[in-house]
Amino acid sequence: MSDDDAEAFEHYDDSAGREPALGPPRRRREHVSEQHVPVRFPAATIEAVGELVEADGMSVSAWIRRSVDRAVEDRTASEEAP
């Protein structure tokens, strides 16, 4: 468990840490520029991605987003080409 996880555990272990925050509830923007999409990968794929992200100096999420963006661009460009 990381230090951040341990701090969070201690915070929420205390019943006072589970009280709702004061003030009005935060509202989501109507037009969200990004959308969260849960995706599952086999452990071996994530291990391989982990090695690649270390070499590229990126997070796993950023590396996957970049890879998907590139695939979409390539596919879109090939479908638009005469």
C-alpha positions in Angstrom: 0.0 0.0 0.0 1.4 3.4 -0.9 1.7 6.3 1.5 -1.3 8.0 -0.2 -3.4 4.9 0.2 -2.4 4.6 3.9 -3.4 8.2 4.5 -6.7 7.8 2.7 -7.4 4.6 4.7 -6.7 6.4 7.9 -8.9 9.4 6.9 -11.9 7.3 6.0 -11.4 4.9 8.9 -12.4 7.8 11.2 -16.2 8.3 11.0 -15.7 12.0 10.7 -13.9 11.5 7.4 -17.0 9.9 6.0 -19.2 12.9 6.5 -20.4 14.8 3.4 -18.5 18.0 2.6 -20.2 21.2 3.6 -21.6 23.5 0.9 -23.5 23.0 -2.2 -22.9 19.8 -4.2 -20.5 20.0 -7.1 -22.3 19.7 -10.4 -20.9 18.1 -13.6 -20.5 20.3 -16.6 -23.2 19.6 -19.2 -20.6 19.3 -22.0 -17.8 17.1 -20.8 -14.7 17.4 -23.1 -13.5 14.0 -22.0 -15.3 10.8 -21.3 -14.3 8.0 -18.9 -14.4 4.6 -20.5 -13.6 1.6 -18.4 -11.5 -0.9 -20.4 -10.0 -4.2 -19.2 -6.8 -5.7 -20.6 -5.1 -9.0 -19.9 -2.4 -8.8 -17.3 0.3 -9.7 -19.9 -0.8 -6.8 -22.0 -0.5 -4.3 -19.1 2.9 -5.8 -18.2 4.1 -5.2 -21.7 2.6 -1.7 -21.8 4.3 -1.0 -18.4 7.7 -1.7 -20.0 6.9 0.6 -22.9 5.7 3.5 -20.8 8.9 3.4 -18.8 10.9 3.8 -21.9 8.6 6.6 -23.2 8.4 8.3 -19.8 4.6 8.3 -19.8 1.8 7.0 -17.6 -0.1 3.9 -18.7 -3.2 5.9 -19.3 -1.4 8.5 -21.4 0.3 5.8 -23.4 -3.0 4.0 -24.1 -4.7 7.3 -25.0 -1.9 8.2 -27.4 -2.0 4.7 -29.0 -5.8 4.9 -29.5 -5.6 8.4 -30.9 -2.9 7.3 -33.4 -4.9 4.3 -34.5 -8.0 6.5 -35.0 -6.0 9.0 -37.0 -4.4 6.3 -39.2 -7.8 4.6 -39.8 -9.5 7.9 -40.6 -6.7 8.9 -43.0 -6.7 5.6 -44.8 -10.5 5.7 -45.2 -10.4 9.3 -46.6 -7.6 8.6 -49.1 -8.7 8.0 -52.7 
